[in-house]
Amino acid sequence: MPQPLAPSLDLGLVGNGAFGALLDAQARLVWSCLPAFDGDPAFCALLSPRQGHGDWAIELDDFDRSEQQYLENTAILRTVLYDRHGGALEITDFAPRWRQHGRFYHPVMLVRQLRRLSGSPRIRVLLRPLADWGARAPETTWGSNHIRFLLPQLAMRVTTDMPVRALREGLSFVLDRDLHFILGPDETLTQPIDTFVRDALHSTTAYWRDWVRSLSIPLDFQDAVIRSAITLKLCQYEESGGIIAAMTTSIPEAAGTPRNWDYRYCWLRDAAFVVRTLNRLNATRTMEQYIRYIFNLAVSEDGDMQPVYGIAYAHDLAEEEVPDLAGYRGMGPVRRGNLAWVQKQHDTYGSVVLASTQLFFDQRLENRGDAATFRKLEPLGDLAWRLHDRPDAGLWEFRGKAHVHTYSAVMCWAACDRLAKIAAQLGLSDRAAHWRGRADTIRERILAEAWNVELGHFADAFGGDRLDASLLLLADLGFVKPDDPRFVATVEAIGRTLRHGDGLFRYITPDDFGDPETSFTICTFWYIDALASIGREREARQLFETLLARRNHLGLLSEDLAFDDGEAWGNFPQTYSHVGLIMAAMRLSRPWQEAA
């Protein structure tokens, strides 16, 4: 039997808006939280459970090699395993999703199909979930065609047409016919399993290809943009509209670093980036669902908002270490929860308003923003006005220090600026004048306080002298024009200071955990976008193509990349990184007219 692959981020993502699952290059299921993104990781092999397993593996005798790709324009993963004797089998993995009875059918369900392609492959099917964050094997029961796993929050049943004893005991057998597996709710299947799998595969394929067909993609880099768009779509929890930052927790930013966090929650900032990016691709339903999520959050009496919430509106995301998981490659600790929920990050208010703005201008939308919706957003503008010059933890969530961060102040300006534009669109002239006055006042303050005259560039904080990569967004946000000499000078200074080889640091000053060690991937994409905007398009395109080559074999990106060898680090797949890819691709692509 093959040895399990050493943990890496050469992983594929399947999901359907209810849950997600990560599979390695041999189709071994190594990570999936159930019954949703923020649940107990029944499949936790990626984080090295101390008692072993926490996976679902298809082991092939005399394994030689594997091939893996997504079915074109879908979230359906196909893996082929080859043995050393000419045998081969195909594994197809997907989570059902299609429109049915006027709504979407997207159960917490993983479907697997095994098919012999050649020879006489001998395999074992090893289904070994764990419970309570890797602490124990769940209680199981079984019947003639299924095994039931009693997990902490739900009972899951795998229904199959392979011999149940061979599945229970991990027996070796020759694959001589198609086999099917449905891991899902503890419900009886009411039709032949092969029929269900065939029809589900057809309907799920059709759903994803119809969704992709509706996108407004750029002429160039289409494969990369489509894969990134599907990945972002898979990170929205459809029951609430919340968007997670990544599927995983505790993948460190570099080998051995204590920078190690739980990203399975909805940062309002990250989610707003996702919404704005998918809007550019014409996928506006994500925005509508996210706005519903925002308006369903119970905020404090003064309208204050946390930077991050749970996907089911949880406020308290208390951070703790999990003892039964040793961590990615044994690099613990593994964390559950995230202390960022108690921080003050003043860019949050601008993020929400920016994510909402298209709602008031896009005539295609069935439920467009109106005066009542606008009134719900105004308290966020009031907070942005009150807090634009107050210290906060900033975009990078510093835990041990606070400054008046330039990016936070600019996002407070953006909140007031967009509210002025929305009010004007709605014909509310008095409110438009009110918000325009506030936006202009904040902008003048930022230009006076954040511009470092001696160094000749914007600084990361009022009165500061340091740089951080968020300053690359000043033109994209509309705060300055791309050809403004101050922005050009800042981009050039960032290139000299934060660029290292083919990547960018977020910042280079020591923080609560020492010196940063890896490239923060979205920052490199921001730099690419900024280079193109100031006229250095050829250089931007070269760097973009280099970064594309560092995606994994399925086109997915984590949070960070090592400078020396390009190895992926950080939580995976990272929505930020795929947002940056799409943004840069759209900037660099040729217009469609050139294809004619």
N, C-alpha and C positions, 0 to 999 in steps of 0.2 A: 504494500500500500504506500502511496506517496506520503511524505512528511508534510504537515501543514505548512503553508507559507509563513515566513517570518512576518510579523505585523508590518504593514506598510499602508500607504494611502493610495495604492493602486486598486481602488475600489470602484464599484458601480453602484448607483442609486436606483432603486425602484420604489414606487409609492403611488399614492392616488389622492392626496389631500386629507386623508384620515390618519395615515401613519407612513413611516418610511423604513426601508431596509437597505443595508449595505452588504455587498457581496464581493469577495475577493476574486482574483483572476482565475481561480478554479471553481467558481460558483459556490464557494462556502459562505453561508450566511454568518456574518461575524458581528453584526450590530443591528438591533432593532428594539426600540422601546415600545411597550404595549400597555394600554390600548391606544396610546397616542405619543406624539413626539416627546412629551415631558414625563412619560410613564417609566415603569420599571423595565430596565433593559433585560428582557428575557434572553436575548441573544447578545452576549457581552464579551465574546472571545477577543474582540479588538482590544479590550482593556485588561487582558490577562487575569481572568478569575483564578484565585489561589487554589481552588479545588479542581480547576481544569474545565474544559468544554465550554458550554454556553454558545453552541453553534449548530448549524445544520449543514452537514458535509455530504457530498457524493464522492466517495473515494474509489478510484480506479486502480486495479492491480497493474503493476508494471507501467505506471504513469510515465509518459514521455514529455508531453507539452500540452499547452492549451491555447485557444484563440477565443477572443471575446469582442463583441460589438453590440451596440444597440440596433434593433430593427429600425430602419430609416425613419426619422421624424417621429419617434415614439419614446416612451419610457419603458420599453420591453427589452430585456437583456437576454442575449443569446451567447452561450458559452459552449465551446466544443473541446472535449478532452480526448487526447490520443494516447494509446498505449504503444509499447515497443514492438507489437506484433501485428500491426495493421488494423487494430480495433479502434473504433471511435464512437462517441456518443454525444448527442446534442442535449443541452439543458436550457430550457426556456423559462425565464422567471418574470413574473409581472404581478401587479396589484390591479384588480379589476376596476375599471372606471368607464362609465358611459351614461348617457341620458336615458332615463326610463320613467314612465308615468309622470312626466313633467318635472322631474327633479333628477339629480345625479345619484347614481348607484356607485358608491365607493366604500365598500365595507372594509373593516380591518381584516384583510385577507391577502395572503401570499399564495399564488398559484405556481406550481412547478410542473413542467412536462419533461420527461426523459425519453429520448428516442435514439435507438441504435442506428448509426450511420454506416458502419462497416465492421467486419470481423466479428469476434465474439468477446466483447468487453465484459470483464468480470468486475462487479462493483459491490460496495457496501453503502447503504444509506443510513447515516448516523444523525438522528434528530435528538439534540441534547440541550434543551433550554434550561435556564436556571431562574431562580426566584429571589426576591429581596436583595437586589443588587449583587448577585453572584454568591449569596450566602448559602444557598441550598438548592438541591434538585427538587422540583415541584412534585407533589403527589400526582400519580397518574392512574387512570383506569383505561380499559380497552374493550373493544367489541370486535365483531367479525371483520369490519372494514374501517376501523378508526382507532385512534388513541386520543385520550383526553388528558390535557395538562391543566391542573388547577393552579393558576397563577394568582398573585395577590389581588389584582383588580378585576380579573375575568377568568372564565374557563375557556381555553382554546382547544379546538379539536382538529386533528389532521385526519382527513378522509382520503383514502387511497385505494387503488386497485392492485397494489403490490401485496404480497403475503404479509399480514400484520406481524406475525412472529418474527419474520426476517427483519422487519423494521424495529420491533421492540428489542431484539437481541443483537442487532447489527451484524446479521449473517451475510456472508459473501454469496453472490449468485451471478449467473450469466444473464446479461440483459438481452433477451430475445424478442421482446415486444415493447410497445410504448407503455410507459407508466405515468400516472398522474397523481398529483398531491394537491390538496386544498387545505391550507392551514388558516383557520378562521374561527368565527364564533362557534360555540358549542351547539350547533344546529344540525339536524338531519338533512342530508342532501336528498332532494326529491326527484332527481333525474339521474341517468347514467353519468358517471364521473367524466368519461371521455367526451360525452356530448356537452356537458357544462363547460369543460376546459376549452373545447374547440370553439364554442359560441362566445365564451368570455374573451378568448384571444382575438377573435374576429372583431368583436364590439370594442374592445379596448384599443386595438390597432386603429380602427376607424375613428374613435374619439380623438386620439392624439394627432392623427394626420389631419383631421378637420381643424383642430385647434391651431396647429402649425400653419395650415393654409390661410388662416385668418390674420396671421401676423404681417406687419409691414416691415420686412427685413431689408437690410442694405444689400446692394449688389455683391460686394466683396465679403469674404469671411462668413458665408452663409452657414456652413456647418457649425462653426464655433458659436455663432449667435443663436442658432436654433437650439443647440444643446444647452447653452446657458439659460435660454428662456424657459425650456422645459424644467431645468433644475430649479429655477426660481419659483416656477409654478408649484413644484412638488414641496416647497418649503412653506406654503401657506396652509394653515389648519382651517379647513373649509367650514367646520362647525361654528367657528367664531369669527374668522377673517384674520386672526393674528398670524404673523409671519415670523418664523424662527430665524435666528442668525445662522445656525448650522444644525446638522442632525446630531452632532456628538457633544460629549463633554470630555474635558481633560486631555485632549491631544496637545502636548506642549508646543510652544512656539519655536523651540530649538531643543536639541538633545540635552537632557539633564537640567533644563531650566525650571525654576518654580513658576514661570508664567504659564498657567495651566488653569483653564476656566470652563464653566458649564455654559454652553451657548444655545441650549434648547428652549430659549424663551424669546419673547418679542420685544426687542429694542425698538422704540418708536422711531429713532433715527435710522437704523438699518432698514426697517420696514418701509420707511418713507423713500429711501433710495430705491428699493425694489419696486415700489409702486410707480415712482416717476419713470423708472427705466422701462417697465413693462408698458406704461402709457405710451412711451415713444414708439413701441412696437405694435401699438393698437390693441394691446391686451388689457382693456380698461376694466374688465370684471374684477380683477384683483383689487383695483382701487375701490370699487364700490363695496366689496366685502370688507376691506380694511377700514374704510370710513365707518361702517357699521360696528366694527370692533372698537374703534376709538370712542364712538358715541355710547357704547355700552359699558365702558370702563367707569367704575364708580370712583370719582376723584374727590379730593378733599374739599372742604367747604369753600376755600378761597380759590378753587379751580386749579390748584397746583397738581402737576403730574410727575410721576416717577419716570425715569428714563427707560425702565424695562418692567414688563409685567409677564405673568404666565399666559399661555395661550387660551386658558379658560378664565382670564381676568384676575388671576391670583395677584395679590399685592406683595405678600410676604414671601420672598424667595430666599429664605435663610440658608446661608452657605455652610456646608459641613463636609467632612471627609468621609469617604466610604472605605471601610477596612478590608472588605473581601475581594476587592479588585486591586491588583498590583499596579495597574496603569499601562499605558501604551508602551510596549517594549519594557515593561517593568518600571517605567518612569512615573511613579506616583508623586503626590497623592492623587486619587480620583476624587473630584469634587461634585457635589450635588447641590444645586442652588447657586445664586450669584449675588454677592454683596453689593453689586452696583444698584440694586433696587433702593438703597438708602441714600445714594449720592444725589447731589444737585448738579444737573447738567442742563444748562440754560438753552442750549441749542434745540432741545426737545420741542419747544413751542413752535419754532419756525419749521421744524421737520413736519409736524402735523399739519400746519397750515399749507405748506408747500404740497404735501401729498393730497390735500383736499382741493387745491385750486382748480384743476381741470374739470372738476365736478360742476363748476359754475359756467364753463365756457364751451364744453363739448356738447353740441346739439344732438349727437347720436344717442346720448344716454337716456334711458327710460326714466330714471329718477334723478333729474338734475338738481343742483343746489339752488335753494331759494332763500328768501329773506330769513326764514326760520333757521335754516342750516347755518347761514351767515352769523346769526346771533349766538349760535352754539360755539362758534369759533372765536368770537370777539374776546371772551375772557382769556383765551390763550394769548391774544395780542396784548391785553392789559398786563399779563405777567411778563411777556417779552419786553414791554416798555419799562416795567418796574425793575427788571433784573438785567438789563442789557449791559450795565456797567458794574455788576456785582461779581465777585470771585466765584468760580465753580470748579468742578473736577475736570471739565472739558471733554472734548470728543474722545480723548484717549483714556479717560476714566482713571486719572491719577488718584491713588488712594491716600497719599500722604501729604499732598500740598494742593493749594487752590490759588488761581490767578484769575484775572479778567481776561479770558482767552478770546483772541480775535475772532476765531471761527464761531464761538458761541455768540459774540456780539453781532456778527454779521447775520447769523441765523435769526437773532431777535429783530434785526432790521428787516430781514426777509419776511418775517411774520407780519410786520406792520405794512410793508410794501405790498404784499399780496392781498392783504385785507383791503387796502385802498383800491386796488384794481378790481377786486370782487365787488366792492361797494359801488364802484363806478359802473360795472357791468349790470348791476341790479338797479341802477338808477337812484341809489341812495347818496345823493350828492353831499349831504352834511357829513355822513360817516366817511365818505371817500376823502373829504378834506381833513377830517380828524386824523385818519390813519396816515394820510400823506404827510401831514405836519410832523407826526411822531417819527415816521420813517426817515424823513429828511434830517431831523434833529439827531437821530441815532447815527446816521451815515456821517454827518459832520464830525461827531464825537470820535467815531472809529478812525476817520482819516487823520484826525489830529493826534490821537493817542497810540494808534497801532503802526504808524509810519515812523521808521527809524531814520532820521535825517542823516546821521553820521554814516550808517551802513548802506543807506540807499535802497532799502527794501522794507516790505511789511514784516512785522515781527509776530511771533506766536501769541503775544499777550500785550496788553496796554503797557507802554513804557519799557517793553522788553527788547532784547537784542538777539533772541534765538529764532530759529526757523522750525516750522513743522509742516508736514506735507498737506495739511488741510488748507493752507493758503493757496494751493493750486486750484481750489474750487471757487475763488472769488469771481472769476469771469463767468463761469458756468452758472453761478447763482444770480448773475446780473448786477453784482455790486459794483464792478468796474467793467469797462469794455476790454476785450482781449488785446487791443492795440494801445491801451493805456500804458505809458512808459513805466508807471509804478508797478503794474502787473508783470510786464515783460522783465523788469529788473528782478522782481521777486522770483519768477520762474527760473531765471538764469542763476540766481543765488542758490536756489534749492538744488539745481543741477550740480553746482560746484560743491555743495555742502552735504546733501543727503544722499546723492546718488553714489552707489558703489557698484562698479561693474554694470550689470544689466538689471539692477534692482534699486529700490529706494527704501531707506529707513523712514519710519514715521517721524522720528526725531533722533538725535544722537546724544542728547544729554542724559546722564543717569537718572533713573526714576526710583520708585519704591523697591524695585527688584534688581537694580544694577543697570548695566548697559544693554540696550537692545542688541540682538545677535543676528536676526534674520530680516529679510526683505518683507515688508507688509504689502501683499500683492496688489491690493486696490490702489495703494499709493503710487506704484509704478504705472498703473493704468491712468491715474489722474495726471501723472507727469506726461505720459504719452499724449493725452488729450490736450493738455496745456501747451505742449510743444507744437502740436498741429495748429492750435488756435493762434499762436504768435508767429506762424509762418515757417516753422522748422518741420515741415511735414515729412520730408524724406527721412530725416533722423527719427521722427516719431514712428514712421512705418517700419523701419528696420528694427527698432526696439520692440514694437508690437509683435512682429513675427517671431522674434526671439522668445518673447514671453508665451506666445501661443504654443511653441514647441515644448514648453515646460509643463503643459497640462498633462494629466495622466493619459493612459492609453485609450480612455473613453471620453476624453475632452473635459474632465472635471478638475476643479481647482480647490485647494485648501486655503487657509488664511495666509500662510507664510511660505516663503521659499528660501532655502539656504543660498547664501551668496556663492559659495565655492562650487557646489555640484548641482544646484537646482533642486535638491530634494524637498519634497513637500512636508510642511509641518503645520501645526495648528489645526483647529477644528475643521470638519469636512462634511459635505462640501460647503464652502463659505459663500453665503449670498453676496456679501460685499464684493468678493473677487469676481463673481460672474456679472454683477452690476457693472463693475469697472470695465470688464471685457466688452460688454455690449456698448457702453458709452463710447469707448475708444474706437470700436469697430465702425460705429455709425459716423463718427467724426472723420475717419480715414477712408471710408469707402468711396469709390467713384459713384456718381449719380447714375440712376438706372438708364437715363437717356443714352449713356455711352455704350449700353449693351445693344441698342437698336441698330 
